[in-house]
């Protein structure tokens, strides 16, 4: 867990049992006033809803064909990995949301709206990246080829060194995906966390975000410590 002033950050893996335990333990130890999660309203609804709608033509019109296909393949891959370890993707976020509701804590949604992210992917995703993505999925799930970087216990959060190596590989192989899914969202979430901290200087804020975002968000906050953002936090 990292700390920056009144902000405490837990970096998670979305299919890790370890992450669920760390959130529960962190909540008990810190007794935070506010829980911030890497979700937007749409993803929160999908996470809590028992009846999740099937993809439709309307979705394609809203986010673009490339963003739609990427989301479809990404969801399939994460569900596949989740079944391997017996943890439904997003369970750690659901744990954080449930703790906030059960204990009457303020819940802050800090991620960029998923439609904006997917539209950005549709606008920027290159043919080379799309081909690389399909090849990597085929090699991993059909041919069962193992990437040495992915040779770790899926039940645990990867080490910071391994996370950096994986993020660097994504940046090299998928530069536009890295920019949209990681870089742009890091700045978005950092701005929201900055605003929450400024509005609640005497409150403890526990942020639950993917481990791949943790270090960069902390660095953004530290580099822009003296800057005041004008940003509305969506509850």
Backbone bond lengths (Angstrom), bond angles and torsions (degrees), N, CA, C in turn:
res aa  C-N    CA-C-N  psi(-1)  N-CA   C-N-CA  omega(-1)  CA-C   N-CA-C  phi
1 X - - - 1.466 - - 1.528 109.41 -
2 X 1.321 116.85 132.67 1.455 122.65 177.81 1.521 110.83 -104.04
3 X 1.338 116.10 148.07 1.465 120.68 179.37 1.523 110.26 -124.17
4 X 1.338 115.78 138.51 1.458 122.69 174.21 1.526 106.91 -140.42
5 X 1.346 115.98 102.44 1.475 121.89 -174.44 1.535 109.67 57.30
6 X 1.340 117.51 -119.90 1.463 119.81 -178.35 1.526 112.38 -93.92
7 X 1.336 116.17 12.88 1.460 121.75 -179.41 1.528 110.79 -106.13
8 X 1.326 115.83 132.22 1.464 122.68 176.65 1.527 107.43 -121.33
9 X 1.327 116.94 128.64 1.462 121.04 -175.63 1.521 111.55 -116.63
10 X 1.319 115.22 129.98 1.456 121.70 172.89 1.527 107.15 -110.29
11 X 1.342 116.33 117.84 1.462 121.56 177.03 1.515 109.37 -87.79
12 X 1.323 117.02 126.94 1.458 120.66 -172.47 1.521 113.40 -119.38
13 X 1.330 114.38 165.83 1.459 122.55 165.38 1.525 105.08 -109.88
14 X 1.325 117.13 134.59 1.465 120.29 -172.08 1.524 114.00 -71.51
15 X 1.334 118.05 -8.44 1.468 120.27 177.91 1.530 110.69 -127.28
16 X 1.339 115.66 26.65 1.466 119.17 -174.25 1.533 112.33 -105.16
17 X 1.324 116.02 129.17 1.460 120.71 174.56 1.525 110.43 -66.08
18 X 1.323 115.45 -33.37 1.464 120.79 178.75 1.526 110.60 -59.94
19 X 1.321 117.33 -39.95 1.459 121.38 -178.45 1.525 111.50 -62.49
20 X 1.318 116.32 -41.40 1.466 120.48 179.22 1.525 110.26 -61.15
21 X 1.325 116.59 -44.35 1.468 120.99 179.34 1.531 111.19 -64.45
22 X 1.331 116.90 -41.21 1.469 120.50 -178.73 1.526 111.23 -64.93
23 X 1.321 117.23 -36.94 1.465 120.58 178.13 1.525 110.07 -66.58
24 X 1.311 116.31 -44.69 1.471 120.34 179.13 1.527 111.11 -62.32
25 X 1.323 116.30 -44.00 1.466 120.90 179.47 1.519 111.18 -67.98
26 X 1.329 116.87 -42.05 1.461 121.11 179.21 1.515 111.91 -61.99
27 X 1.313 115.91 -39.22 1.466 120.07 179.02 1.522 110.75 -64.96
28 X 1.323 116.21 -44.09 1.466 120.48 -179.62 1.521 111.70 -64.45
29 X 1.320 117.08 -40.24 1.463 121.46 -177.56 1.532 112.42 -73.53
30 X 1.317 116.27 -44.50 1.472 120.65 -174.14 1.519 113.76 -84.69
31 X 1.340 115.93 -33.70 1.462 121.41 -172.00 1.541 109.68 50.05
32 X 1.327 117.03 61.37 1.464 121.43 -175.30 1.525 112.66 -68.53
33 X 1.321 115.87 156.42 1.460 121.61 176.17 1.523 111.05 -88.89
34 X 1.335 115.62 -29.38 1.464 122.01 -177.59 1.525 109.17 -132.91
35 X 1.328 115.71 136.34 1.461 120.55 174.64 1.523 107.62 -115.52
36 X 1.329 115.59 119.94 1.467 121.75 178.88 1.527 108.44 -105.52
37 X 1.308 116.77 133.79 1.462 120.09 -176.68 1.522 111.75 -128.01
38 X 1.324 115.29 151.59 1.469 122.84 179.53 1.527 109.67 -77.43
39 X 1.327 114.46 66.52 1.463 121.57 179.76 1.527 109.34 -142.63
40 X 1.330 116.11 159.54 1.458 121.73 167.62 1.525 106.66 -117.92
41 X 1.320 118.59 178.93 1.466 120.78 -175.90 1.527 112.18 -60.47
42 X 1.309 116.08 -40.47 1.469 120.43 -177.50 1.526 110.98 -65.22
43 X 1.322 116.75 -46.65 1.470 120.29 -179.06 1.524 111.23 -70.48
44 X 1.338 117.50 -32.18 1.462 120.06 176.13 1.520 110.21 -63.77
45 X 1.325 116.34 -44.75 1.469 120.49 178.91 1.526 110.55 -61.23
46 X 1.347 116.16 -44.82 1.463 120.50 179.95 1.523 111.25 -62.82
47 X 1.328 116.17 -36.27 1.465 121.17 -178.25 1.525 111.28 -68.72
48 X 1.334 116.71 -37.52 1.461 121.31 -175.93 1.518 113.38 -92.03
49 X 1.329 116.85 -17.19 1.458 120.69 -176.25 1.523 111.31 -81.37
50 X 1.324 115.85 135.64 1.465 120.77 177.70 1.524 110.38 -80.47
51 X 1.334 115.81 -26.10 1.460 120.83 -179.69 1.519 109.28 -109.21
52 X 1.300 115.84 94.87 1.454 120.52 179.28 1.522 109.45 -93.65
53 X 1.334 115.48 126.55 1.451 120.51 -176.19 1.522 113.33 -66.96
54 X 1.333 115.48 153.84 1.463 120.34 178.23 1.526 109.54 -82.89
55 X 1.334 117.67 150.18 1.463 120.83 177.45 1.521 111.27 -56.78
56 X 1.324 116.88 143.75 1.456 121.15 -178.16 1.523 110.56 -136.91
57 X 1.330 115.04 171.24 1.458 121.44 177.05 1.529 109.90 -58.33
58 X 1.321 116.21 -34.29 1.467 120.49 179.56 1.526 111.04 -60.56
59 X 1.320 117.15 -38.24 1.468 121.24 178.21 1.523 110.62 -63.42
60 X 1.333 116.49 -40.65 1.458 120.52 -179.85 1.523 110.11 -63.01
61 X 1.320 117.19 -41.52 1.460 121.20 179.80 1.529 111.32 -62.62
62 X 1.328 115.76 -34.57 1.466 119.42 -175.65 1.529 112.80 -79.24
63 X 1.324 117.49 -37.95 1.466 119.33 -172.89 1.523 113.62 -112.66
64 X 1.325 117.60 -8.99 1.460 120.13 -178.17 1.519 111.25 91.73
65 X 1.318 116.00 149.61 1.461 120.85 -175.32 1.522 112.85 -62.96
66 X 1.338 117.47 -41.11 1.470 120.31 -177.55 1.531 111.08 -67.90
67 X 1.332 116.25 -42.97 1.459 119.86 177.90 1.515 111.58 -64.77
68 X 1.338 115.99 -37.99 1.462 121.88 179.90 1.534 110.74 -63.87
69 X 1.337 116.03 -48.02 1.470 120.20 -179.20 1.530 110.78 -65.05
70 X 1.343 116.10 -40.39 1.467 119.86 179.02 1.529 110.27 -61.00
71 X 1.341 116.51 -45.36 1.468 120.48 179.88 1.520 110.72 -62.70
72 X 1.336 116.26 -38.97 1.463 121.46 -179.15 1.531 110.64 -64.32
73 X 1.340 116.10 -47.45 1.463 120.82 179.98 1.532 111.57 -68.17
74 X 1.338 115.65 -40.15 1.463 119.90 178.97 1.513 111.74 -62.77
75 X 1.343 116.25 -41.05 1.464 121.12 178.85 1.529 110.40 -65.38
76 X 1.332 115.99 -41.68 1.467 119.95 179.12 1.528 110.72 -61.94
77 X 1.338 116.62 -43.64 1.464 121.17 -178.40 1.528 111.40 -65.44
78 X 1.331 116.99 -44.17 1.464 120.21 -178.59 1.526 111.09 -67.24
79 X 1.342 116.91 -36.84 1.467 119.81 177.26 1.524 110.81 -67.00
80 X 1.337 115.83 -35.95 1.461 120.78 178.29 1.526 110.25 -63.37
81 X 1.336 116.17 -46.27 1.460 120.72 179.01 1.533 110.77 -66.87
82 X 1.333 115.81 -37.97 1.457 120.10 179.44 1.517 112.31 -60.97
83 X 1.341 116.15 -37.81 1.464 120.14 179.12 1.528 111.11 -67.79
84 X 1.328 115.95 -31.90 1.466 120.13 179.70 1.522 110.78 -63.29
85 X 1.338 116.87 -41.98 1.472 120.73 -176.86 1.537 112.52 -97.59
86 X 1.324 116.71 -5.55 1.461 119.71 178.28 1.513 114.33 76.65
87 X 1.340 116.51 26.62 1.469 121.27 178.75 1.521 108.65 -128.78
88 X 1.317 116.87 124.94 1.457 120.52 179.09 1.519 109.56 -70.47
89 X 1.333 118.83 131.61 1.470 121.00 179.91 1.527 112.06 -53.53
90 X 1.333 115.72 133.26 1.460 120.19 -179.11 1.517 114.52 89.76
91 X 1.332 116.87 3.31 1.469 120.26 -178.18 1.524 111.80 -61.72
92 X 1.345 116.78 -33.05 1.463 119.19 -179.30 1.526 111.10 -70.04
93 X 1.353 117.17 -35.37 1.459 120.69 176.32 1.526 110.17 -67.67
94 X 1.318 115.46 -40.60 1.469 120.39 178.69 1.528 110.32 -63.64
95 X 1.335 116.59 -36.59 1.464 121.13 176.95 1.526 110.44 -61.66
96 X 1.337 116.38 -44.80 1.472 121.03 -179.74 1.518 111.03 -64.56
97 X 1.325 116.66 -42.54 1.478 121.43 179.32 1.523 110.30 -63.71
98 X 1.324 116.49 -43.46 1.472 121.26 -179.67 1.521 110.76 -63.73
99 X 1.327 118.01 -41.54 1.463 121.60 178.34 1.536 110.86 -61.92
100 X 1.316 115.93 -40.24 1.465 120.20 179.12 1.527 110.53 -63.33
101 X 1.320 116.95 -45.62 1.460 121.12 -176.96 1.531 111.57 -69.61
102 X 1.322 116.05 -43.23 1.470 119.97 -177.80 1.525 112.33 -66.28
103 X 1.329 116.58 -27.85 1.469 120.82 -176.43 1.526 112.97 -109.25
104 X 1.333 115.98 14.29 1.475 122.11 177.38 1.534 112.37 55.05
105 X 1.320 116.17 42.86 1.455 121.39 177.05 1.526 109.55 -98.01
106 X 1.305 116.04 151.63 1.461 120.83 178.62 1.522 109.31 -70.49
107 X 1.335 115.93 132.86 1.466 121.31 179.26 1.527 109.24 -108.91
108 X 1.324 116.58 127.90 1.467 121.70 179.31 1.519 109.54 -116.83
109 X 1.312 116.55 128.04 1.461 122.48 176.78 1.524 108.03 -96.09
110 X 1.324 116.37 114.87 1.469 118.60 -169.84 1.527 114.81 -108.91
111 X 1.327 117.79 -4.60 1.461 118.44 -175.97 1.530 110.94 -84.78
112 X 1.302 115.20 157.27 1.457 121.86 174.90 1.523 109.05 -67.18
113 X 1.349 117.42 146.54 1.454 120.58 179.64 1.523 109.56 -56.94
114 X 1.328 116.11 134.30 1.451 122.01 -174.64 1.528 112.13 -59.27
115 X 1.334 117.49 -33.38 1.467 119.66 -179.78 1.524 111.33 -66.53
116 X 1.327 116.92 -37.33 1.465 120.64 177.84 1.525 109.67 -64.15
117 X 1.341 115.91 -44.46 1.464 120.74 179.89 1.525 111.38 -61.68
118 X 1.334 116.95 -45.15 1.467 120.45 -178.36 1.531 111.49 -70.07
119 X 1.322 117.51 -35.39 1.471 119.71 175.82 1.524 110.61 -64.24
120 X 1.343 115.40 -39.98 1.465 120.03 177.69 1.529 110.31 -63.19
121 X 1.329 116.63 -38.55 1.461 119.71 177.14 1.524 111.27 -63.37
122 X 1.335 116.00 -42.64 1.461 120.35 178.99 1.523 111.16 -61.10
123 X 1.329 116.35 -34.64 1.461 121.04 -177.93 1.531 112.49 -76.66
124 X 1.323 117.12 -30.97 1.470 119.81 -170.34 1.523 115.43 -110.03
125 X 1.337 117.90 -20.68 1.463 120.94 -173.51 1.531 111.50 -63.64
126 X 1.318 116.07 125.04 1.467 120.94 -179.16 1.524 110.66 -87.25
127 X 1.347 115.66 162.65 1.458 120.36 177.05 1.526 111.04 -62.31
128 X 1.321 115.98 -38.09 1.464 120.09 179.84 1.524 111.08 -61.82
129 X 1.334 116.59 -42.97 1.460 120.43 179.70 1.515 111.40 -66.55
130 X 1.329 117.02 -39.58 1.465 120.24 178.10 1.530 110.52 -62.18
131 X 1.332 115.68 -42.76 1.465 119.90 179.23 1.528 110.57 -65.41
132 X 1.328 116.77 -43.75 1.467 120.74 178.80 1.526 110.98 -59.80
133 X 1.324 115.87 -39.26 1.460 120.96 -178.51 1.531 110.78 -64.35
134 X 1.329 116.65 -46.18 1.468 121.36 179.11 1.526 110.24 -63.68
135 X 1.334 116.93 -43.76 1.475 121.67 179.54 1.524 110.73 -60.96
136 X 1.344 116.66 -44.21 1.464 120.40 -178.18 1.529 111.08 -66.00
137 X 1.339 116.31 -40.15 1.463 119.17 177.27 1.531 110.61 -64.76
138 X 1.320 116.78 -42.83 1.471 121.36 -179.84 1.524 110.98 -63.18
139 X 1.325 115.88 -46.08 1.474 120.19 179.53 1.525 111.78 -62.79
140 X 1.335 115.84 -39.73 1.459 119.60 -175.40 1.519 114.31 -77.40
141 X 1.350 116.91 -42.18 1.463 119.43 -172.55 1.526 114.30 -102.83
142 X 1.324 117.54 -21.14 1.465 119.77 179.48 1.531 111.18 -101.72
143 X 1.333 116.42 -52.63 1.465 120.26 -179.91 1.526 112.79 -84.53
144 X 1.327 116.05 -10.72 1.472 122.01 178.37 1.526 113.14 61.65
145 X 1.332 116.61 29.15 1.460 119.84 175.91 1.518 109.11 -75.44
146 X 1.322 116.54 134.02 1.458 120.60 -176.24 1.520 111.29 -103.09
147 X 1.322 114.98 127.69 1.463 120.96 173.28 1.529 106.79 -79.14
148 X 1.330 118.83 128.25 1.476 121.43 179.62 1.528 112.63 -53.24
149 X 1.340 117.22 -32.68 1.464 120.57 -179.63 1.530 111.77 -66.76
150 X 1.342 115.38 -26.03 1.465 119.41 -176.96 1.524 112.30 -94.13
151 X 1.308 116.41 11.57 1.457 121.07 179.93 1.530 110.41 -86.19
152 X 1.340 115.78 71.49 1.462 121.21 178.01 1.524 108.77 -145.88
153 X 1.310 116.19 166.93 1.462 122.11 -177.95 1.524 109.47 -71.80
154 X 1.335 117.26 114.57 1.460 121.92 -178.26 1.524 112.46 -66.33
155 X 1.336 116.73 -17.46 1.458 120.22 178.66 1.529 112.39 -75.64
156 X 1.349 115.78 -12.53 1.456 120.18 -176.84 1.527 110.96 -117.39
157 X 1.337 115.80 159.43 1.451 121.21 175.37 1.528 107.86 -77.41
158 X 1.339 118.74 129.76 1.468 120.30 179.70 1.526 111.60 -59.57
159 X 1.322 116.79 155.56 1.461 121.40 177.99 1.530 109.29 -66.16
160 X 1.342 116.22 160.35 1.461 120.32 -179.65 1.522 111.41 -61.86
161 X 1.324 116.19 -35.84 1.459 120.48 178.90 1.520 110.64 -64.05
162 X 1.345 116.34 -43.85 1.455 120.86 -179.52 1.525 110.60 -68.25
163 X 1.332 116.32 -39.10 1.465 120.35 178.53 1.523 110.40 -60.20
164 X 1.329 116.04 -44.09 1.472 119.86 179.32 1.523 111.10 -62.59
165 X 1.321 116.77 -40.63 1.461 120.71 179.27 1.522 110.55 -64.18
166 X 1.345 117.25 -40.43 1.458 120.98 -179.40 1.526 110.77 -69.19
167 X 1.349 117.04 -42.09 1.463 120.76 178.72 1.526 110.49 -63.96
168 X 1.331 116.47 -41.24 1.465 120.56 178.47 1.530 111.05 -62.82
169 X 1.334 116.70 -36.95 1.463 120.35 179.03 1.522 110.40 -67.90
170 X 1.336 116.23 -40.89 1.469 119.97 176.95 1.523 109.96 -61.63
171 X 1.327 116.44 -42.68 1.468 121.12 -179.78 1.525 111.12 -61.21
172 X 1.327 116.39 -37.32 1.460 120.95 -178.57 1.533 111.67 -76.53
173 X 1.329 116.53 -44.18 1.470 120.90 -175.28 1.524 112.22 -85.35
174 X 1.341 116.18 -30.35 1.466 121.29 -178.24 1.534 110.14 -132.92
175 X 1.318 118.92 69.43 1.464 121.11 -174.57 1.533 114.42 -58.67
176 X 1.329 117.13 -39.84 1.463 119.73 -179.32 1.528 112.28 -74.38
177 X 1.324 115.86 -36.02 1.466 119.78 175.60 1.521 109.78 -64.37
178 X 1.323 116.41 -41.67 1.463 120.32 177.58 1.523 110.66 -61.10
179 X 1.309 116.95 -43.91 1.461 120.78 -178.40 1.526 111.55 -62.46
180 X 1.341 116.38 -45.73 1.468 120.78 -175.42 1.528 112.46 -78.81
181 X 1.323 116.50 -47.67 1.468 119.90 -173.83 1.524 113.40 -80.12
182 X 1.312 117.42 -28.14 1.459 119.60 -176.01 1.526 111.82 -112.78
183 X 1.317 116.97 -61.01 1.461 120.74 -172.46 1.529 113.02 -61.75
184 X 1.338 116.80 -54.19 1.463 120.40 -177.68 1.525 111.87 -63.73
185 X 1.316 116.89 -39.76 1.468 120.18 179.71 1.523 111.36 -70.91
186 X 1.340 117.43 -31.68 1.465 119.80 176.09 1.531 110.52 -59.02
187 X 1.334 116.30 -46.10 1.463 120.12 -179.86 1.529 111.48 -67.18
188 X 1.321 115.72 -37.22 1.469 119.73 178.30 1.530 110.70 -63.17
189 X 1.328 116.28 -48.85 1.467 120.14 -178.40 1.524 111.52 -67.87
190 X 1.332 117.36 -36.43 1.469 120.69 177.98 1.528 110.49 -62.81
191 X 1.339 117.03 -41.49 1.471 120.33 178.59 1.523 111.38 -62.23
192 X 1.319 115.87 -42.42 1.466 119.05 -179.71 1.527 111.43 -66.79
193 X 1.327 116.39 -42.64 1.467 119.85 178.45 1.527 110.71 -63.55
194 X 1.324 116.40 -39.34 1.465 121.25 177.61 1.524 110.56 -59.47
195 X 1.325 115.78 -43.31 1.458 120.68 -179.89 1.531 111.60 -66.42
196 X 1.327 115.98 -42.77 1.468 120.44 178.88 1.518 110.75 -60.62
197 X 1.325 116.70 -44.81 1.460 121.83 179.82 1.529 111.32 -63.27
198 X 1.328 116.27 -41.21 1.466 120.64 -179.03 1.519 111.19 -67.20
199 X 1.324 116.99 -37.34 1.466 121.43 -178.75 1.532 112.38 -78.86
200 X 1.331 115.73 -18.82 1.474 120.13 -177.33 1.525 110.33 -132.74
201 X 1.338 117.86 62.66 1.472 120.66 -173.77 1.524 114.71 -63.59
202 X 1.332 117.02 -23.75 1.463 120.75 -177.85 1.528 112.59 -102.15
203 X 1.325 115.96 8.33 1.464 120.34 -177.66 1.532 110.71 -107.89
204 X 1.317 115.60 144.82 1.463 120.59 174.31 1.529 109.13 -82.70
205 X 1.326 115.51 129.02 1.460 121.45 179.77 1.526 109.34 -114.07
206 X 1.324 116.57 122.10 1.463 121.58 176.19 1.518 107.79 -105.57
207 X 1.320 116.81 116.57 1.463 121.48 179.64 1.523 110.15 -104.47
208 X 1.315 116.13 130.20 1.462 122.60 178.51 1.523 107.41 -112.29
209 X 1.328 116.06 109.14 1.466 121.26 -176.76 1.521 109.86 -136.51
210 X 1.314 116.54 160.77 1.455 120.77 177.37 1.517 110.92 -60.33
211 X 1.318 116.44 141.58 1.464 121.12 -176.04 1.527 112.25 -59.47
212 X 1.327 117.60 -28.20 1.442 121.31 179.20 1.515 114.30 -68.75
213 X 1.330 116.93 -15.25 1.468 122.32 179.28 1.530 112.83 -99.23
214 X 1.312 116.64 -20.16 1.462 122.45 -167.15 1.528 114.12 -55.80
215 X 1.320 118.06 -57.57 1.459 121.13 -174.53 1.525 112.21 -64.43
216 X 1.329 116.88 -42.55 1.458 120.04 -178.71 1.530 111.65 -65.80
217 X 1.319 116.98 -39.62 1.470 119.84 178.35 1.521 110.50 -64.44
218 X 1.322 116.54 -41.58 1.462 119.78 176.78 1.525 111.43 -61.23
219 X 1.328 116.45 -42.62 1.459 120.37 179.15 1.522 111.79 -64.52
220 X 1.337 116.81 -39.44 1.468 120.76 178.10 1.530 110.44 -63.40
221 X 1.317 116.41 -42.53 1.466 120.71 179.36 1.523 111.39 -63.47
222 X 1.337 115.80 -41.96 1.467 119.91 -179.48 1.527 111.52 -68.82
223 X 1.323 116.76 -41.09 1.465 121.00 -178.74 1.529 112.20 -67.80
224 X 1.329 116.39 -29.86 1.471 121.14 -176.84 1.521 111.74 -111.96
225 X 1.335 115.93 31.07 1.464 120.56 -174.11 1.531 112.88 -59.40
226 X 1.329 117.52 -35.12 1.458 119.86 -176.60 1.512 114.57 -89.69
227 X 1.357 116.54 2.15 1.463 120.20 -176.60 1.524 109.91 -94.43
228 X 1.345 116.16 134.73 1.467 121.44 177.17 1.522 108.83 -99.44
229 X 1.323 116.63 125.85 1.452 121.25 179.73 1.521 110.45 -98.68
230 X 1.319 115.45 143.50 1.462 120.75 171.83 1.514 106.26 -100.45
231 X 1.322 116.74 104.39 1.463 120.16 -171.75 1.528 108.87 -151.20
232 X 1.307 116.94 132.96 1.460 121.54 178.32 1.515 109.36 -92.62
233 X 1.314 116.27 124.03 1.463 121.20 179.98 1.508 109.65 -87.42
234 X 1.342 116.40 123.42 1.454 121.60 -179.75 1.525 109.78 -85.23
235 X 1.303 115.76 129.80 1.465 120.17 -179.71 1.521 109.61 -98.58
